[in-house]
Amino acid sequence: MPAINLFKHALAAKQPQIGIWSTLPYPYISELLAGAGFDWIMLDTEHAPSDPVLMLQQLQAVQAERDKPTSAVVRPPWNDSVLIKQYLDIGAQTLLLPFVQNRAEAEAAVAATRYPPGGIRGMGGTMRASRFGRDTGYVAQAERELCVLVQVETAEALEQLEDIANVDGVDGVFIGPGDLSASMGVAGQVNHPTVRAAIDAAIRRILACGKAPGILMLDEPRARECLNLGALFVAVATDQVLLRKAADDVAARFKSASVSGAPVNAAAKAPATY
């Protein structure tokens, strides 16, 4: 039988899940992040130079972590049935499908994850998801452990939010704050009052439909606000930003000390431990 999808069951039980967003598509990084203690890790291919072959290695790396297991969520580059089939076949159990604008597109996302007659997913008898065919019950039971998340990221999509969220088989709705801000004429201003109000209302509306709301929010106080409003899967950091900020901070600290002639601080002089 398919592995239990802890993330899906946690959302169904309304247990908030804290995640990290990964756009550095390398299995070594995926394994490192998987041991940090987050409930879930987003493995992105929409805005990352990745493909199903590389994603397979990332999934294997995440699943290798035993002490602090984290659930992998895979975002294909598009809500496309062929891509969805590929990511499911290599073992992804939770998918986030981007740019879902209406009920028909949400229904298409769900159908792509279901075998006929309930959907259009193609049959692959010896793929990794079924343990290369050793799990003879996979086809009959896969749907039970698959989690479908759809991404609503425009003002137009918010107008269709209830129609999207109420599609049978949609487990959660992710609010894309960056693209939403752009569609509302304030690109990049995710804390703009108009955007904040739309996000707050969307979280409440998704909950009212009985589905799990999700969001990526790097501003910690705002992330906590979203959790308090009822958001159930919230990514609070991204690997690229963490690395960039840490690198920039260290470089700036040493460069400023070099220019001023002042000694570097004790923290900077401390020996590195790995």
C-alpha positions as CSV (number, residue, x, y, z in Angstrom):
1,M,0.0,0.0,0.0
2,P,1.2,3.6,-0.5
3,A,3.1,5.3,2.3
4,I,1.0,7.3,4.7
5,N,0.9,11.0,3.7
6,L,1.5,12.7,7.1
7,F,1.1,16.1,5.6
8,K,-2.4,15.3,4.1
9,H,-3.6,13.8,7.3
10,A,-2.3,16.7,9.4
11,L,-4.2,19.2,7.2
12,A,-7.4,17.1,7.5
13,A,-6.9,17.2,11.3
14,K,-6.4,21.0,11.1
15,Q,-2.9,20.8,12.6
16,P,-0.8,23.8,11.4
17,Q,2.2,22.7,9.3
18,I,5.3,25.0,9.2
19,G,7.4,24.7,6.1
20,I,10.4,25.9,4.2
21,W,10.5,26.7,0.5
22,S,13.3,25.3,-1.5
23,T,14.3,26.7,-4.9
24,L,17.9,25.3,-4.8
25,P,17.4,22.1,-6.8
26,Y,20.1,19.9,-5.5
27,P,19.6,16.7,-3.4
28,Y,22.4,17.5,-1.0
29,I,20.6,20.7,0.0
30,S,17.2,18.9,0.1
31,E,18.6,16.4,2.6
32,L,20.2,19.1,4.7
33,L,16.9,21.1,4.9
34,A,14.9,17.9,5.6
35,G,16.7,17.5,8.9
36,A,16.0,21.0,10.1
37,G,12.7,20.1,11.8
38,F,10.1,21.7,9.5
39,D,6.9,19.8,8.9
40,W,7.1,20.2,5.2
41,I,9.5,21.3,2.5
42,M,8.4,22.8,-0.8
43,L,10.5,21.4,-3.7
44,D,9.9,24.0,-6.4
45,T,10.2,23.5,-10.2
46,E,8.1,26.5,-11.3
47,H,10.8,29.1,-10.4
48,A,13.8,26.7,-10.2
49,P,15.9,25.1,-12.9
50,S,14.7,21.6,-12.2
51,D,13.0,18.6,-13.9
52,P,11.6,15.2,-13.0
53,V,15.0,13.5,-13.0
54,L,16.4,16.0,-10.5
55,M,13.2,16.0,-8.5
56,L,13.5,12.2,-8.1
57,Q,16.9,12.7,-6.4
58,Q,15.5,15.4,-4.2
59,L,12.6,13.2,-3.1
60,Q,15.1,10.4,-2.3
61,A,17.2,12.9,-0.3
62,V,14.2,14.2,1.7
63,Q,13.0,10.7,2.4
64,A,16.5,9.7,3.7
65,E,16.1,11.8,6.8
66,R,15.0,9.7,9.7
67,D,15.5,11.7,12.9
68,K,13.3,14.6,11.9
69,P,11.1,13.5,9.0
70,T,9.6,16.2,6.8
71,S,6.9,15.9,4.1
72,A,7.9,16.8,0.6
73,V,5.5,19.0,-1.4
74,V,6.3,19.3,-5.1
75,R,5.3,22.2,-7.3
76,P,5.3,21.4,-11.0
77,P,5.9,24.3,-13.3
78,W,2.3,24.2,-14.6
79,N,-1.0,22.6,-14.0
80,D,-0.4,20.1,-16.8
81,S,-1.6,16.5,-16.7
82,V,1.6,15.2,-18.3
83,L,3.8,16.9,-15.8
84,I,1.6,15.8,-12.9
85,K,1.8,12.2,-14.1
86,Q,5.6,12.3,-14.2
87,Y,5.9,13.7,-10.7
88,L,3.4,11.3,-9.2
89,D,5.1,8.4,-10.9
90,I,8.5,9.2,-9.3
91,G,6.8,9.2,-5.9
92,A,5.5,12.7,-5.1
93,Q,2.4,12.4,-2.9
94,T,1.6,16.1,-2.4
95,L,1.5,18.5,-5.4
96,L,1.0,22.2,-5.5
97,L,-0.4,23.2,-8.9
98,P,0.2,26.8,-9.8
99,F,-2.0,29.5,-11.4
100,V,-5.4,27.8,-10.9
101,Q,-7.9,30.4,-12.0
102,N,-11.3,28.7,-11.9
103,R,-13.3,25.6,-11.1
104,A,-12.5,23.9,-14.4
105,E,-8.8,24.2,-13.9
106,A,-9.1,22.9,-10.3
107,E,-11.1,20.0,-11.6
108,A,-8.4,19.3,-14.2
109,A,-5.8,19.3,-11.5
110,V,-7.6,16.7,-9.5
111,A,-8.5,14.6,-12.5
112,A,-4.8,14.4,-13.5
113,T,-4.0,12.7,-10.1
114,R,-6.8,10.1,-10.4
115,Y,-6.8,6.9,-12.4
116,P,-9.8,6.2,-14.6
117,P,-12.7,6.2,-14.3
118,G,-12.3,9.0,-11.7
119,G,-9.6,10.8,-13.7
120,I,-7.1,10.7,-16.5
121,R,-3.9,9.7,-14.9
122,G,-2.0,7.3,-17.2
123,M,-1.2,3.8,-16.0
124,G,2.5,3.0,-15.3
125,G,3.0,-0.5,-14.0
126,T,6.6,-0.3,-12.7
127,M,7.1,3.3,-11.6
128,R,8.8,4.2,-8.3
129,A,5.5,5.3,-6.7
130,S,4.4,1.6,-6.7
131,R,7.8,0.4,-5.6
132,F,8.4,-0.6,-9.2
133,G,5.3,-2.7,-9.4
134,R,5.9,-4.5,-6.1
135,D,3.0,-2.7,-4.4
136,T,0.2,-4.4,-6.2
137,G,-2.4,-2.4,-4.3
138,Y,-1.0,1.0,-5.4
139,V,-3.5,1.7,-8.2
140,A,-6.5,1.0,-6.1
141,Q,-5.3,2.9,-3.0
142,A,-3.1,5.7,-4.3
143,E,-5.8,8.3,-4.2
144,R,-6.2,7.9,-0.5
145,E,-2.7,9.3,0.2
146,L,-2.4,11.9,-2.5
147,C,-2.8,15.5,-1.5
148,V,-3.8,18.1,-4.1
149,L,-3.1,21.7,-3.4
150,V,-4.1,24.4,-5.9
151,Q,-2.5,27.9,-6.1
152,V,-4.7,31.0,-6.3
153,E,-2.6,34.0,-7.1
154,T,-4.6,36.6,-8.9
155,A,-7.5,38.9,-8.1
156,E,-9.5,37.2,-10.8
157,A,-8.9,33.8,-9.1
158,L,-10.0,35.2,-5.8
159,E,-13.4,36.0,-7.3
160,Q,-13.7,32.3,-8.1
161,L,-12.3,31.1,-4.7
162,E,-15.3,29.2,-3.4
163,D,-15.8,27.5,-6.8
164,I,-12.2,26.4,-6.7
165,A,-12.0,25.4,-3.1
166,N,-15.2,23.4,-3.2
167,V,-13.9,21.0,-6.0
168,D,-14.0,17.5,-4.6
169,G,-10.4,16.2,-4.3
170,V,-8.8,19.6,-3.6
171,D,-7.2,19.3,-0.1
172,G,-6.0,22.9,0.2
173,V,-5.7,26.2,-1.5
174,F,-2.4,28.1,-1.5
175,I,-2.5,31.9,-1.7
176,G,0.4,33.2,-3.8
177,P,1.2,36.6,-2.2
178,G,3.7,37.8,-4.8
179,D,1.7,37.2,-7.9
180,L,-1.4,38.4,-6.1
181,S,0.2,41.7,-5.3
182,A,1.2,42.1,-9.0
183,S,-2.3,41.4,-10.1
184,M,-3.6,44.0,-7.7
185,G,-1.3,46.7,-9.1
186,V,1.2,46.8,-6.2
187,A,3.8,44.2,-7.4
188,G,6.1,42.9,-4.7
189,Q,4.2,44.8,-1.9
190,V,2.8,41.7,-0.1
191,N,2.1,43.8,3.0
192,H,0.2,46.5,1.1
193,P,-3.1,47.0,3.0
194,T,-5.2,46.0,0.0
195,V,-3.2,42.8,-0.4
196,R,-3.3,42.0,3.3
197,A,-7.0,42.4,3.4
198,A,-7.5,40.1,0.4
199,I,-5.2,37.5,2.0
200,D,-7.0,37.7,5.3
201,A,-10.4,37.3,3.7
202,A,-9.1,34.4,1.5
203,I,-7.9,32.5,4.5
204,R,-11.3,32.8,6.1
205,R,-13.2,31.9,2.9
206,I,-11.0,28.8,2.3
207,L,-11.6,27.6,5.9
208,A,-15.4,28.2,5.4
209,C,-15.2,25.7,2.5
210,G,-13.7,23.1,4.8
211,K,-10.3,23.2,3.0
212,A,-6.8,24.0,4.2
213,P,-5.4,27.5,3.5
214,G,-1.7,28.0,2.8
215,I,0.7,30.7,2.1
216,L,4.4,31.6,1.8
217,M,5.2,34.5,4.2
218,L,8.8,35.5,5.1
219,D,7.8,38.3,7.4
220,E,7.6,36.5,10.7
221,P,5.0,38.7,12.5
222,R,2.8,38.5,9.4
223,A,3.3,34.7,9.1
224,R,2.1,34.4,12.7
225,E,-0.9,36.5,11.9
226,C,-1.8,34.2,9.0
227,L,-1.5,31.2,11.3
228,N,-3.7,32.9,13.9
229,L,-6.3,33.5,11.2
230,G,-6.3,29.8,10.5
231,A,-3.8,29.2,7.7
232,L,-2.8,25.5,8.0
233,F,0.3,25.2,5.8
234,V,2.7,28.2,6.0
235,A,6.1,28.4,4.5
236,V,8.2,30.8,6.7
237,A,11.6,30.7,5.0
238,T,13.2,30.1,1.6
239,D,16.6,28.4,1.2
240,Q,17.8,31.0,-1.3
241,V,17.0,34.0,0.8
242,L,18.5,32.4,3.9
243,L,21.7,31.7,2.1
244,R,21.8,35.1,0.4
245,K,21.2,37.0,3.6
246,A,23.7,35.0,5.6
247,A,26.4,35.4,2.9
248,D,25.7,39.1,2.5
249,D,25.8,39.7,6.2
250,V,29.1,38.0,6.7
251,A,30.7,39.7,3.7
252,A,29.4,43.1,4.9
253,R,30.7,42.6,8.4
254,F,34.2,41.7,7.4
255,K,34.4,44.3,4.6
256,S,33.2,47.1,6.9
257,A,35.7,46.0,9.6
258,S,38.5,45.9,7.0
259,V,37.7,49.4,5.8
260,S,37.4,50.9,9.2
261,G,40.4,49.1,10.6
262,A,38.3,47.9,13.5
263,P,38.7,44.4,14.8
264,V,36.1,41.9,13.7
265,N,33.7,41.0,16.5
266,A,34.1,37.9,18.6
267,A,31.3,36.0,16.8
268,A,33.1,36.5,13.5
269,K,36.4,35.4,15.0
270,A,35.0,32.2,16.5
271,P,36.1,29.0,14.8
272,A,33.6,27.5,12.5
273,T,31.9,24.3,13.6
274,Y,30.2,22.0,11.1
